[in-house]
Amino acid sequence: MAKGHSRRLLGAALLVAALTSTAACSGGSEPGSSGAPAPAAGQQAPAKTAAQLAREKKAALAKRRAARAAVAKKWGLKLTPLDAPAPPRTKPRITTRKGFETDGAGLPPVFTTVPTKEKIVFLTIDDGAEKDPALIRMMSELQIPYSAFLSDYVVSDDYPYFARMKTSQPRGVALHNHTLNHKYLPGLSYARQKREICGMQDVIEKKYGERPELFRPPYGNYNEDTLRAAKSCGVKAVPLWAAEAFPDHMEWREWDRDLHPGDIVLTHFRGEEDWKGSMPDMIRRVMNVITSKGYAVAKLEDYV
């Protein structure tokens, strides 16, 4: 009986082994599967069709717009900011605005509007006196690009605030030159103007790691010495502004009191003790105006 039992066990084992081998050779699979062989190691799945890619792109865009709309509602904007177009492959040629020239040749151009046909404007904020954390959060969450033109006499008490601002968006917030002490430059000698401008170049490079290429003179006032001094320490262009934003109104340079493609919009780092509202109040006001007129905010440094 023991020998017979052993022979039956051995036979059963051999039968199981044979069946397992046959299933492996024939590409066997789990019950309910197609039985088709799995793709070879490293083999890629079939490429998506153009229609599939288009649907996925549309869905991603809708998701992004819905998220931005929710953030706009959170911050009290009446309208969701429009998306700016992709930056140009080649930056436009910037020239000095007619009537803003000096006699000198080869100096940084002075302009109020960037030459473009796109319905975009550029938001710039001057000096650095108000350091509202809500501004950084708001602009970061809304993903609105802007550029800061800093004066050392008001930023020196909190350099870290502007370091946080600089890194608060995926593509960064550019920090530019607005002089050391916000003096009326045409009233100064060339040497004193150079100290005001080049000194601020040094401060920004030391504190934030980059030497600015853009400079805005205080009050928008300059002379040929201003531009010569700015050029001597690395300034490439002098953007002024076509419109100015406040929490309760807008001011316009042009006769039609309107926005135009490529206009530069100025505002300031100010709080409720200086004007009728906070920095977020000002952003709400200017963004509602910009969006209602069909414009998006683009990054100035992509064009200049």
C-alpha positions in Angstrom: 0.0 0.0 0.0 2.9 2.4 0.8 4.6 1.8 -2.5 1.3 2.3 -4.5 0.5 5.5 -2.6 4.0 6.9 -3.4 3.6 6.1 -7.1 0.2 7.9 -7.2 1.8 11.0 -5.5 4.7 11.0 -7.9 2.3 10.7 -10.9 0.2 13.6 -9.7 3.3 15.8 -9.2 4.5 15.0 -12.8 1.0 15.9 -14.2 0.9 19.3 -12.4 4.4 20.1 -13.6 3.5 19.2 -17.2 0.3 21.3 -17.1 2.2 24.3 -15.7 4.9 24.1 -18.4 2.2 23.9 -21.1 0.4 27.0 -19.8 3.6 29.0 -19.7 4.6 28.0 -23.2 1.1 28.9 -24.6 1.1 32.4 -23.0 -1.5 31.5 -20.4 -3.2 34.2 -18.5 -5.6 34.9 -15.6 -9.2 33.7 -16.1 -11.3 36.3 -18.0 -8.3 37.8 -19.8 -7.8 37.9 -23.5 -4.9 35.6 -23.4 -2.8 37.9 -25.6 0.8 38.1 -24.8 2.0 41.1 -22.7 4.0 43.8 -24.5 7.7 43.1 -24.5 9.8 44.8 -21.8 10.4 48.4 -22.8 7.8 48.4 -25.5 5.8 51.7 -25.5 2.1 52.0 -25.5 0.5 53.2 -28.8 0.9 57.0 -29.3 -2.1 59.1 -28.5 -4.0 60.5 -31.4 -4.2 64.2 -32.2 -7.8 64.1 -31.1 -6.9 62.6 -27.7 -4.2 65.2 -27.2 -6.5 68.0 -28.1 -9.1 66.7 -25.6 -6.5 66.4 -22.9 -5.2 70.0 -23.6 -8.7 71.4 -23.5 -9.5 69.6 -20.3 -6.3 70.9 -18.6 -7.1 74.4 -19.8 -10.6 74.3 -18.4 -9.3 73.0 -15.1 -6.7 75.7 -14.9 -9.2 78.4 -15.7 -11.7 77.1 -13.1 -8.9 77.1 -10.5 -8.0 80.7 -11.4 -11.7 81.8 -11.3 -11.9 80.3 -7.8 -8.8 82.3 -6.7 -10.1 85.5 -8.3 -13.4 85.1 -6.3 -11.5 84.4 -3.1 -9.6 87.7 -3.5 -12.7 89.7 -4.5 -12.0 90.3 -8.2 -15.1 90.9 -10.2 -13.6 89.2 -13.3 -11.1 86.4 -13.7 -7.8 87.7 -15.1 -7.2 86.7 -18.7 -4.2 84.5 -19.7 -1.4 86.3 -21.4 -0.2 84.9 -24.7 3.2 83.1 -24.9 6.2 85.4 -24.9 7.6 86.4 -28.3 10.5 84.4 -29.5 12.4 87.6 -30.3 11.9 90.7 -28.1 10.7 93.8 -29.9 13.0 96.6 -30.6 12.5 99.3 -27.9 13.1 102.9 -28.9 12.8 106.2 -27.0 9.3 107.7 -27.1 9.0 110.7 -29.3 9.4 113.9 -27.2 11.3 112.0 -24.5 14.7 112.2 -26.2 17.9 113.8 -25.1 20.8 114.9 -27.3 23.0 112.0 -26.4 23.4 109.0 -28.7 23.4 105.3 -27.7 21.7 105.9 -24.4 19.1 103.6 -22.8 15.6 104.1 -24.5 12.9 105.8 -22.4 9.4 104.5 -23.2 5.9 104.2 -21.8 4.6 101.4 -24.0 6.2 98.3 -25.4 5.7 97.8 -29.2 3.3 94.8 -29.6 -0.1 94.1 -31.2 -1.1 91.7 -28.4 -3.8 92.9 -25.9 -1.4 92.9 -23.0 -0.2 95.4 -20.4 2.6 95.3 -17.8 2.2 96.0 -14.1 5.0 97.7 -12.2 5.2 98.7 -8.6 7.6 101.5 -7.3 9.7 102.2 -4.2 9.0 99.5 -1.6 7.6 101.5 1.3 4.7 99.2 2.1 5.6 95.6 2.8 2.2 93.8 2.9 2.5 90.0 3.0 -1.0 89.8 1.5 0.3 91.4 -1.7 2.8 88.6 -2.2 0.1 85.9 -1.5 -2.5 87.5 -3.7 -0.2 87.9 -6.7 1.2 84.4 -6.3 -2.2 82.8 -6.0 -3.6 84.7 -9.0 -0.3 84.2 -10.9 -0.2 87.8 -12.1 3.3 88.9 -13.2 4.7 92.2 -12.0 8.0 94.0 -11.7 9.2 96.0 -8.6 11.4 99.1 -8.9 13.0 99.6 -5.5 14.6 102.5 -3.6 17.0 101.5 -0.9 15.9 104.2 1.6 12.5 102.4 2.1 13.5 98.7 1.5 16.6 98.6 3.7 14.5 97.9 6.8 13.2 94.6 5.4 15.4 93.2 2.6 14.0 89.7 3.2 10.4 90.8 2.2 11.6 91.5 -1.3 13.7 88.3 -1.4 10.4 86.4 -0.7 8.7 88.4 -3.4 11.4 87.6 -5.9 10.9 83.8 -5.5 7.1 83.9 -4.9 6.1 82.9 -8.5 7.4 80.0 -10.7 9.1 82.4 -13.1 10.1 84.9 -10.4 9.3 88.6 -9.8 12.0 90.9 -11.2 13.5 93.5 -8.9 14.8 96.7 -10.6 16.4 100.1 -9.8 14.5 103.2 -8.5 17.7 104.8 -7.0 19.0 104.8 -3.5 17.1 107.8 -2.0 14.4 108.8 -4.6 15.9 112.2 -5.3 14.9 114.6 -8.2 17.7 113.5 -10.4 17.9 116.5 -12.9 18.7 118.7 -9.9 21.9 116.6 -9.1 25.3 116.6 -10.7 26.4 113.7 -12.9 28.5 112.3 -10.1 25.6 112.4 -7.6 23.2 110.9 -10.1 25.7 108.1 -10.8 25.9 107.4 -7.0 22.1 107.2 -6.7 21.7 104.9 -9.7 24.9 102.8 -9.6 24.7 102.5 -5.8 21.2 100.9 -6.1 22.6 98.6 -8.8 25.1 97.4 -6.2 22.6 97.0 -3.4 20.2 94.9 -5.5 23.1 92.7 -6.8 24.4 92.2 -3.3 21.1 91.5 -1.7 19.3 89.6 -4.5 22.1 88.2 -6.7 21.2 90.0 -9.9 22.2 93.3 -11.4 19.1 95.0 -12.8 19.0 96.0 -16.5 15.9 98.3 -16.0 15.8 101.6 -14.2 13.0 104.0 -13.5 13.9 107.6 -12.4 12.0 109.0 -9.5 8.9 111.0 -10.6 9.8 110.0 -14.1 12.2 112.9 -14.3 15.6 112.6 -16.0 18.2 114.4 -18.2 21.0 113.2 -20.3 23.3 112.8 -17.3 20.7 110.5 -15.8 20.8 108.2 -18.9 24.6 108.4 -19.2 25.0 107.4 -15.5 22.5 104.6 -15.8 24.2 103.2 -18.9 27.6 103.3 -17.1 26.4 100.8 -14.5 24.6 98.3 -16.7 21.1 99.8 -17.3 19.7 98.8 -20.7 16.3 100.5 -20.7 14.2 103.1 -18.8 10.5 102.1 -18.7 8.2 104.9 -17.5 4.4 104.4 -17.6 1.2 105.1 -19.6 -1.2 104.7 -16.7 -1.1 104.8 -12.9 -3.3 102.7 -10.5 -4.7 103.6 -7.1 -7.2 101.7 -4.9 -10.0 104.0 -5.9 -9.2 105.3 -9.4 -6.9 105.2 -12.4 -4.9 108.1 -13.9 -3.9 108.2 -17.6 -1.1 109.7 -19.6 -2.9 109.6 -23.0 -5.7 111.9 -24.1 -8.2 109.0 -24.6 -7.8 107.8 -21.0 -7.6 104.2 -22.0 -5.3 101.2 -22.2 -3.4 100.3 -25.4 -1.4 97.2 -26.3 1.9 97.1 -24.5 1.1 99.9 -22.0 3.1 100.0 -18.8 1.0 100.5 -15.7 2.5 102.1 -12.6 1.5 101.8 -9.0 3.3 102.1 -5.6 3.9 100.1 -2.5 1.5 102.0 -0.2 -0.9 101.2 2.6 -4.1 102.6 4.0 -2.3 105.4 5.8 -1.1 106.8 2.5 -4.1 106.2 0.1 -7.7 105.0 0.2 -7.1 101.3 0.5 -4.6 98.5 0.9 -2.3 96.9 -1.7 -4.9 94.1 -2.4 -7.5 96.9 -2.8 -5.3 98.5 -5.5 -4.8 95.1 -7.2 -8.5 94.5 -7.3 -9.1 97.9 -8.8 -6.5 97.7 -11.5 -7.2 94.1 -12.5 -10.9 94.8 -12.8 -10.1 97.7 -15.2 -7.5 95.7 -17.1 -9.7 92.6 -17.5 -12.8 94.5 -18.3 -11.0 96.1 -21.2 -10.0 92.7 -22.6 -6.3 92.9 -21.6 -4.1 90.4 -19.9 -1.0 91.2 -17.7 2.3 89.9 -19.2 5.8 89.8 -17.8 7.7 92.9 -18.7 11.1 91.1 -18.9 9.8 88.8 -21.6 9.5 91.9 -23.9 12.3 94.2 -22.8 
